């Protein structure tokens, strides 16, 4: 069975600094998809970034980038120039085409300190 | 563009009362639909998902049920609520499992 682990329940970072959130997953599949979702205090879940496993190039989205290490089954999220609006719960998630659901990790609560 | 609606936004119900939460999607057809529950400060628990009308997969055995009477309508129900049913309920849709999930605004349910 697929599992997603986020080993950091809580993290904090100073405004304008860089922070990395870790995520590891377990699968025997070779073709799958990985996601990072953000849930701010409003509780509205939104996608931060998406990575296709067959692509070696790490996905980036403005200040957000990932470090995808397929062999290590690691998918960390780097947030550069942290802003107060980045304060949120961050969920790592795994999905595959032959599997109709997405597996979410337990989440990391990130606080950006002014 | 696609939008997802959930209602009500907040609900306070007594133990033993029935429940019906509705989720509708606009601007797309044949979406994958999902119901999640989230306890305060916790992760997402997948309750049900559906890949088509009348097709419901249950992830967690409990006193909740789901139905998909129309292509873009997903309903979460209970005949008798328990205290443990309190939580934040999120509906989501995606074009396919490998695509982004788009979440509704959620329903806060408090069972007293």
Contacts between the chains, C-beta under 8 A, distances in Angstrom:
chain1	res1	chain2	res2	distance
A	32	B	98	7.9
A	33	B	97	7.9
A	33	B	98	4.5
A	35	B	100	7.2
A	35	B	101	7.8
A	37	B	101	7.7
A	43	B	38	7.9
A	43	B	88	6.4
A	43	B	105	7.9
A	43	B	106	5.5
A	44	B	103	6.8
A	44	B	105	6.1
A	44	B	106	7.5
A	45	B	90	6.6
A	45	B	92	7.4
A	45	B	101	7.8
A	45	B	103	3.9
A	46	B	103	7.4
A	47	B	100	4.7
A	47	B	101	7.4
A	47	B	102	8.0
A	50	B	100	6.2
A	52	B	98	7.7
A	91	B	43	6.8
A	91	B	44	6.7
A	95	B	97	4.9
A	95	B	98	5.7
A	96	B	97	7.0
A	96	B	98	7.1
A	97	B	96	7.4
A	97	B	97	6.4
A	97	B	98	5.3
A	99	B	97	6.2
A	100	B	32	6.4
A	100	B	49	6.0
A	100	B	51	5.3
A	100	B	57	7.0
A	100	B	97	5.3
A	101	B	34	7.2
A	101	B	46	6.0
A	101	B	49	5.2
A	101	B	57	7.6
A	101	B	59	7.5
A	101	B	97	6.7
A	102	B	34	8.0
A	102	B	94	7.9
A	102	B	97	6.4
A	102	B	101	6.3
A	104	B	43	6.0
A	104	B	44	4.6
A	104	B	46	7.6
A	105	B	43	6.9
A	106	B	42	7.5
A	106	B	43	4.2
A	107	B	42	7.5
A	107	B	43	4.8
A	107	B	44	8.0
A	109	B	41	7.4
